[in-house]
Amino acid sequence: TTAAALVSQLLEARDERRLLKLQRDLASVKLLIIDELGYVPLSPTGAELLFETFSQRYERGSTIVTSNLPFEDWTQVLGSERLTGALLDRLTHHVSILTMNGDSYRLKESAGRRRAAASKAGAEQNQATAVDPDTGEIT
């Protein structure tokens, strides 16, 4: 799930008085993957609920977090240096950090589709404006 979607689920569960059940469910999952942490700033309450989720899973279950932000920028998303420090303390203990740099797969795929469409359009245009070699007439 994305970080924003998880925080929305946590906030809804809190409002509907089913937060403890959701937290128990999330704590029992063997692998929780949270994508796109840092794309959307979180409300203070949302950041606290996300922190609780990580804390409840700490040393009990595997968690994968993806982010396009370096750790020093996470405070902007979570809104509190203290909360960010505590979260990073838990997340970075007993972990493997994979830093991936390079071209975006989605951007590369999109560029390939645009090139293919342009080639097809160019071929159709060339085909549409063919010159008859015998008469010189454009067909």
Secondary structure, DSSP 8 states (H G I E B T S, - for coil): -BHHHHHHHHHHHHHTT-HHHHHHHHHH-SEEEEEEETSS---HHHHHHHHHHHHHHTTTSEEEEEESS-GGGHHHHHS-HHHHHHHHHHHTTT-------S--HHHHHHHHHHHHHHHHHHHHHHHHT-B-TTT--B-
